[in-house]
Amino acid sequence: MPVKSYKHIVSLLAFVAPAFIIYLLFLLIPTIGGMYYSFTDWNGLNRNYSFIGLGNFIEALREDPDFVHSLLFTLKYVLFMIVLQNIFALVLAVFIETKTRTKGFFRTIFFMPNMISTIISAFMWTFVFSQVLPQIAEKTAMSFLDQLWIGDPKVSFYSIIIVSLWNGVGYMMIIYLAALQGVPQSLKEAAVIDGASPFQTFRKVTLPMITHAVTICFFLTLNGAFKVFEVVYGLTGGGPGRSTQVITMNIYEEAFSNNFRYGYASAKSVILFVIILIFTFIQIGVMKRKEVEA
Amino acid sequence: MKKMSKGLLVTFLAATLLAGCGSNNGGNAGNAAGDNTSSGSGSASAKSVTLKMFIAQTRFKEQYDNYIAEFVKKEKADKNIDVSVQLEMPTADNASQILKTRLASNDAPDIFAIHAVNEIPSYYKAGYLEDLTSQPFVGKLLDSVKPSVTTTDGKVVALPLETLSWGYLYNKKIFTEQGLTPPTTLTEMKTVIGKLKAKNITPFVLSYKESWIPQLVLPLAVGGMMKTEDPEFVNKMNKDEGSFSEMKSAIFDVFDLINENGTAKATEVGGDDGAAAFAAGKGAMWLMGPWYAETILKSNPDLDFGVAPLPINDNPEATLINLSASTSLAVSPTSKNKEVALDFLNYVLDDQASNGLFQAMKFNPVSTVHTYESYPWITEATTYVKAGKSVQDPAIPQSVKDEVGKGLQAYYAGQMSQDDVLKALDKAWKSYNKVNK
């Protein structure tokens, strides 16, 4: 027996090694390096730098109002995205599932925006917001369309949400569609025979059966929304001023355009990493408990 | 047994994979070694040298290649050195990242291009720039250009290629039709604006979507003030003793005036859209430098426009053209072929050949050897410079410039007051001092 388990380990290692070594070289080591730099004041250019302990972390959370603002703005964005993206995706999935003949068509249509890269869709929408909508407003006298969609900080948050949803809903919808197809028809029929209304069937039968998909979608949305960058970069560039600056953008600005404080920017990234880690653990922990088996 | 052999086979494969990586490195090292020996011994008569250059201007590849070819010929004829040049041209977006990595890992190119005003101070401090003060080309530089490549302790560390002289752009056709001339004081500016508005012409094109555009008002205001009332401003700021509140009226008097008389929806108009609007005559003036000339002429080839200094108060002495340099060539102090590298730099300002290079790349003249005819708007800016109506771009740290762009955007959108903006600027400069002490 021991010989066999030894062989088992060797072959496991042999199969994992190529991927693991590349992962180690290009992801794990740089990540740990980044964490190390977060305790230094390296500026990306000097040969020598000093170790300053938790100084960067304290500065980020205590003395950097822009960072805290971007953190709160990102949290607001995450909240809106989790709720809206999942609701829209689920509703679309349920509606498309009821169609038998045109299912493929609608699925393709709603998934299509997801195939365009985020930054390009952001530029497309910039054009829509700044050129198309004002023109429509002029031609049709719908004056509410003629406003500063991306130039006014109060409105631009919703513009960002619109573009993110347009881009992201399709993917979640596909996951929900797959899950819906896995719900046994017999259970639904049994519920109908017992006199359940369509809404009751959905709530008491379908929804519990697709909780695993909900877990995945929440996880993906949460993770993606915290790391949002391209949409905001393409639409508003974080502006006007820093009013729509998200956390990744704040980090980017710190590292590559201000004083090149790589150490400080690394510290901010570590903070973001920890936040995402905590939120994801809580979310997975809570939702795993609610899942049921068919 | 079969399983065992399979396992072994896979391990072997993995090992070959790794060995493959390893042998690649070995191969590179071997090549590098080969290069060294060849440059060391070479043939008895001609010395051969490989010169590495790093210039992030892909659009001028042809011009550089031609010029380098001529240099190689000249070096062979004059000194009997066989020079082969490796010209690296990454895209401008990540060039400074690549360069920094190369410098930090002791793999510096012999000659590299950096941004004169933004990058020289930090690179010089880190010890990556060779002192070029004693080189012959320094004597040929125009006096108006030299300060932008000179460090605070008086050493010339780079050769400027691209220089800028700018204020704001104005539509000459509109100005002539209305019988106007570029104003020299803020009051005159108000008169000009009044006359334009009376004819239903929007005085200014506004384009504040990109934060570096509203930022432009800062170097102009600070430059004007430093030449007249506040010459020690930058030094004071560097010692944590000054404050931007000294600049409050210089910045905001003119900025408010421009905003009140500009086109709508400024926060949604970027640089290119602004250029199109200006080219279409939607505004008579645009707070922008002549670096947008190409874009403007692309959308309206017939547009006649000029460069004029922006008035910031009622002192005509403070209405000045801003002079600065951007792309500049520097030599690495660790270069093994320093002699050849310096020869190349001197050749860039060669008495005969230099004219052709600068003209081909459409750069402004930087040296006394440049005698070619430049664009009308550059000639116009140069007349101001010759009349002494110019100021060296004040050495404002890049982080402060970024901050002022964001601040003025927010100010325009009504989110920050004037004092908030100035406070944020003071803070940005203080943190710059802290980081770069």
HADDOCK unambig.tbl for C-alpha pairs under 7 A between the chains (distance, minus, plus):
assign (segid A and resid 7 and name CA) (segid B and resid 4 and name CA) 6.87 0.50 0.50
assign (segid A and resid 10 and name CA) (segid B and resid 7 and name CA) 6.77 0.50 0.50
assign (segid A and resid 11 and name CA) (segid B and resid 7 and name CA) 5.00 0.50 0.50
assign (segid A and resid 14 and name CA) (segid B and resid 7 and name CA) 6.93 0.50 0.50
assign (segid A and resid 14 and name CA) (segid B and resid 10 and name CA) 5.87 0.50 0.50
assign (segid A and resid 14 and name CA) (segid B and resid 11 and name CA) 5.16 0.50 0.50
assign (segid A and resid 14 and name CA) (segid B and resid 14 and name CA) 6.96 0.50 0.50
assign (segid A and resid 18 and name CA) (segid B and resid 14 and name CA) 6.18 0.50 0.50
assign (segid A and resid 45 and name CA) (segid B and resid 100 and name CA) 5.94 0.50 0.50
assign (segid A and resid 45 and name CA) (segid B and resid 104 and name CA) 6.17 0.50 0.50
assign (segid A and resid 46 and name CA) (segid B and resid 126 and name CA) 5.52 0.50 0.50
assign (segid A and resid 47 and name CA) (segid B and resid 104 and name CA) 6.32 0.50 0.50
assign (segid A and resid 130 and name CA) (segid B and resid 268 and name CA) 6.53 0.50 0.50
assign (segid A and resid 148 and name CA) (segid B and resid 265 and name CA) 6.78 0.50 0.50
assign (segid A and resid 150 and name CA) (segid B and resid 268 and name CA) 6.59 0.50 0.50
assign (segid A and resid 151 and name CA) (segid B and resid 267 and name CA) 4.65 0.50 0.50
assign (segid A and resid 151 and name CA) (segid B and resid 268 and name CA) 5.24 0.50 0.50
assign (segid A and resid 152 and name CA) (segid B and resid 413 and name CA) 6.84 0.50 0.50
assign (segid A and resid 240 and name CA) (segid B and resid 267 and name CA) 6.73 0.50 0.50
assign (segid A and resid 240 and name CA) (segid B and resid 406 and name CA) 6.79 0.50 0.50
assign (segid A and resid 240 and name CA) (segid B and resid 409 and name CA) 5.12 0.50 0.50
assign (segid A and resid 240 and name CA) (segid B and resid 410 and name CA) 5.22 0.50 0.50
assign (segid A and resid 240 and name CA) (segid B and resid 413 and name CA) 6.69 0.50 0.50
assign (segid A and resid 241 and name CA) (segid B and resid 406 and name CA) 3.92 0.50 0.50
assign (segid A and resid 241 and name CA) (segid B and resid 407 and name CA) 5.48 0.50 0.50
assign (segid A and resid 241 and name CA) (segid B and resid 409 and name CA) 4.98 0.50 0.50
assign (segid A and resid 241 and name CA) (segid B and resid 410 and name CA) 4.29 0.50 0.50
assign (segid A and resid 242 and name CA) (segid B and resid 406 and name CA) 6.41 0.50 0.50
assign (segid A and resid 257 and name CA) (segid B and resid 399 and name CA) 6.91 0.50 0.50
assign (segid A and resid 258 and name CA) (segid B and resid 398 and name CA) 6.54 0.50 0.50
assign (segid A and resid 258 and name CA) (segid B and resid 399 and name CA) 4.17 0.50 0.50
assign (segid A and resid 258 and name CA) (segid B and resid 402 and name CA) 6.90 0.50 0.50
assign (segid A and resid 259 and name CA) (segid B and resid 399 and name CA) 5.64 0.50 0.50
assign (segid A and resid 259 and name CA) (segid B and resid 432 and name CA) 6.43 0.50 0.50
